[in-house]
Amino acid sequence: MAGVNKVILIGELEADPEVRYTPSGTAVANFSIATAEQWADREGQKQSRKAWHKIVAWRRLGEICGEYLRKGSQCFIEGRLQTRTWEDQDGNKRWTTEVIAQNMQMLGSSDRGQGEQGLDGPDSTKNTTEGVNKAILVGRLGGDPEVRQIPSGSTVANFNIATSEEWKDKNSAEKQERTEWHRIVAWDSLGQMCGESLHKGSQVYIEGRLQTRSWEGQDGKKRWTTEIVAQIVRILGSAGKWGRAESREENFPTEEPINVPEDDIPF
């Protein structure tokens, strides 16, 4: 069964898109957008957080992004998560996580771009100060969740899931398949449920938000890792058990997990 790998973002560009062409003449645009979220903590105090997301748009959609998007532009992005490898200056293998755009729509403007799948975004006249940061995945666990408690007493579960996609090659008509791995973090009651009910091979539906955070590698250099903070977890199959983050603190924890493998280094 094919998985689901979908990301929906509404945010503002950090800078103008960078557009280039591959040797075969294919256009590709790279840019970053920031999504802002607001919530009230347990004391009723207003809190806010920004998350940055690296976006890649190909072919005509990439050209449209280059033509119409500018620093500060607000846009809707729908796409899929992709993690790829690269080598740093020391020859070490690294990973970067980005969103491959399938649909882009400028907000507050009549201009819009549409990807190959023909997905429609929200109404272009809609304007919002708070962003949207949502990831939806259906996949299988690569191993049992790792559950622990942090000094504040909160429970956190970490695990990875794989999503697979299938399609036919346009030229050869041969079946193609792609698998992506995603790091999931679940907090408190939701984390406890994941630790009790999920196991290697379990098929799950995950709904949450993208989060990129920094940490220090063994060489003392600053690194970053991208993960999905789960807000809803549903076990697919006969059991059908599911859980939801019960509070905004579970969605926006004050303390972050710190057990990041040395090779989990995005951009």
Summary of the structure (lengths in Angstrom):
residues: 267
radius of gyration: 19.1
end to end distance: 30.6
largest distance: 60.1
contacts: 822
relative contact order: 0.17
helix: 9%
strand: 54%
